Amino acid sequence: MSTTISIIGAGNMAAALGGRIAKAGYDIELASRDPAKAQALAGRLGAGARMGSYGAAPAGDIVILAVPYGGAAAAVADYGDALGGKVVIDVTNPVSSDLTGMVTPHGSSGVQEIAKGLPASAHAVKAFNTIFGHVLAKGERLDAFFATDDAETKARVATFLDSLGLRPLDVGGLQMAQALESLGLMMISLARNGAGTFDLAMKADIG
């Protein structure tokens, strides 16, 4: 597996993931429609991070799609066949602007919709959407739920998550992403209501 992880995006989640990935010893390639933002983030992440060319073939075997859901399909389209053979991790939560539900079609998930634009040889994964960026950035060991289809991709993602100091928890095939995205919405609602803070993380107590 390549020691480079490619991140598409340069916002808060890209920064949180980038910090964690850099600490784990990987090289990071950052690409964004806004090159200045990618360059600035690469500078903050340090020597192991560099700017990639947006839309060109990513250097990493694992590509993290860290853009808002509304721009994810367009980003995938911009890359096209360049994502062939890559493990593409979608971190988005496709929630409505009023945070009362999902914007995805009934019976589908954000990552399943995004995957429609991926080359057939790419491997779509749902992960990180149940961990708030600032909580991820603290560096603590957290439960990282993920969903993807084939066994080899599951193994690669589990190894990657574990290397970041996270506990990988496989929830099943990609169709289970609907449940993970609903959990993401529930966590946002919990933070805004019963918990009263976004300083929270979901943990599975496995006895």
C-alpha positions in Angstrom: 0.0 0.0 0.0 1.2 3.5 -0.9 2.6 5.5 2.0 0.8 8.6 0.5 -2.8 9.4 1.4 -4.5 11.8 -1.0 -7.2 14.2 0.3 -9.5 16.1 -2.0 -10.6 19.2 -0.1 -8.9 21.7 2.2 -11.6 22.6 4.7 -12.0 21.7 8.4 -12.4 18.0 8.0 -9.5 17.8 5.6 -7.4 19.6 8.2 -8.5 17.3 11.0 -7.9 14.2 9.0 -4.6 15.6 7.6 -3.3 16.2 11.1 -4.1 12.7 12.2 -2.7 11.2 9.0 0.5 13.2 9.2 1.0 12.2 12.9 0.7 8.5 11.8 3.7 9.0 9.5 2.0 9.1 6.1 2.8 11.5 3.3 -0.2 13.6 2.4 -1.2 14.9 -1.0 -3.8 17.7 -0.8 -5.9 18.8 -3.8 -8.6 21.4 -3.9 -10.5 23.6 -6.4 -8.9 26.4 -4.4 -5.2 25.8 -4.7 -4.4 28.6 -2.2 -6.3 26.8 0.5 -4.6 23.5 -0.3 -1.2 25.2 -0.2 -2.0 26.8 3.1 -3.2 23.6 4.7 -0.1 21.7 3.4 2.0 24.4 5.0 0.2 23.9 8.3 0.6 20.1 8.2 4.3 20.2 7.7 7.0 18.6 5.6 5.1 15.4 4.8 2.3 17.3 3.1 2.3 18.7 -0.4 -0.1 20.1 -2.9 -1.4 17.8 -5.7 -2.9 18.8 -9.0 -6.7 18.9 -8.7 -8.4 16.5 -11.1 -5.1 14.7 -11.9 -4.5 11.0 -10.9 -4.0 11.0 -7.1 -0.7 9.7 -5.8 -2.3 7.7 -3.0 -4.0 4.4 -3.2 -6.4 5.7 -0.6 -8.3 8.9 -1.6 -10.4 10.8 1.0 -13.2 12.9 -0.4 -13.4 15.6 2.2 -15.6 18.1 0.5 -19.2 19.1 1.4 -21.8 16.6 0.1 -23.2 19.2 -2.3 -19.8 19.4 -4.1 -18.9 15.7 -3.9 -20.4 14.5 -7.1 -18.8 17.4 -9.0 -15.4 16.6 -7.5 -15.7 12.9 -8.5 -16.7 14.0 -12.1 -13.7 16.3 -12.2 -11.4 13.3 -11.5 -13.2 10.8 -13.7 -11.1 7.8 -14.6 -8.2 9.1 -12.5 -9.9 7.5 -9.5 -9.9 4.1 -11.2 -8.6 1.4 -8.8 -8.5 3.7 -5.8 -10.1 3.3 -2.4 -12.3 6.4 -2.2 -13.5 7.2 1.3 -16.5 9.5 1.5 -16.7 11.4 4.8 -19.8 13.5 4.1 -23.2 13.7 5.9 -25.9 14.5 3.2 -28.2 16.3 5.6 -30.7 19.0 4.8 -29.9 22.6 5.6 -32.5 22.7 8.4 -30.9 19.4 9.8 -34.3 17.6 9.8 -33.5 14.9 7.4 -31.4 13.7 4.4 -31.2 15.1 0.9 -30.5 11.7 -0.7 -33.1 9.7 -2.6 -35.2 7.3 -0.6 -33.4 3.9 -0.2 -30.0 5.4 -1.1 -27.1 7.0 0.7 -24.7 9.9 0.0 -21.8 7.6 -0.8 -24.0 5.3 -3.0 -25.0 8.4 -5.0 -21.4 9.6 -5.2 -20.3 6.1 -6.2 -22.4 6.3 -9.4 -19.8 8.7 -10.7 -16.8 6.6 -9.8 -15.0 4.3 -12.3 -16.1 0.7 -12.0 -12.7 -0.3 -10.6 -12.8 2.2 -7.7 -13.9 1.0 -4.2 -16.3 3.3 -2.4 -16.1 3.5 1.4 -18.2 5.4 4.0 -16.1 6.4 7.0 -15.3 9.3 9.4 -18.8 10.8 9.0 -19.7 9.9 12.6 -16.6 11.7 14.1 -16.7 15.4 14.4 -13.5 17.0 12.9 -12.4 18.8 16.1 -12.9 15.7 18.1 -10.8 13.7 15.6 -8.1 16.3 15.8 -7.7 15.8 19.6 -5.8 12.6 18.8 -7.7 10.3 21.1 -8.6 6.6 20.3 -12.1 6.7 18.9 -14.4 4.2 17.3 -14.4 4.6 13.5 -17.4 3.0 11.9 -17.1 2.2 8.2 -19.0 0.5 5.4 -17.8 -1.0 2.1 -18.4 -4.0 0.0 -15.5 -6.2 -0.8 -13.3 -8.1 1.7 -10.0 -6.7 0.5 -11.2 -3.1 0.7 -12.5 -3.8 4.2 -9.1 -5.1 5.3 -7.2 -2.2 3.8 -9.6 0.4 5.4 -9.4 -1.4 8.8 -5.6 -1.4 8.7 -5.6 2.3 7.7 -8.0 3.3 10.5 -6.1 1.3 13.1 -2.8 3.0 12.0 -4.4 6.4 12.8 -5.1 5.3 16.3 -8.7 4.6 15.7 -10.7 1.4 16.4 -12.1 0.2 13.1 -15.6 -1.1 13.3 -17.0 -2.7 10.1 -20.8 -2.2 10.0 -21.3 -4.2 6.7 -21.6 -3.5 3.0 -22.0 -0.1 1.4 -25.8 -0.3 1.8 -25.2 0.2 5.5 -23.9 3.7 4.8 -27.5 4.8 5.0 -27.4 3.8 8.7 -24.1 5.6 9.2 -25.4 8.8 7.6 -28.5 8.7 9.8 -26.2 8.2 12.8 -24.3 11.3 11.7 -27.5 13.3 11.6 -28.5 12.0 15.0 -25.2 13.0 16.5 -25.6 16.5 15.1 -29.1 16.7 16.6 -27.8 15.3 19.9 -25.1 17.9 20.0 -27.6 20.7 19.4 -30.2 19.3 21.9 -29.6 16.8 24.6 -25.8 16.9 24.8 -25.5 20.7 24.4 -22.0 20.3 23.0 -20.3 19.0 19.9 -17.5 17.6 22.1 -18.9 14.1 21.8 -18.1 10.8 20.1 -20.1 7.7 19.5 -18.7 4.6 21.1 -19.6 0.9 20.9 -19.4 -0.9 24.2 -18.5 -4.4 23.1 -18.6 -6.7 26.1 
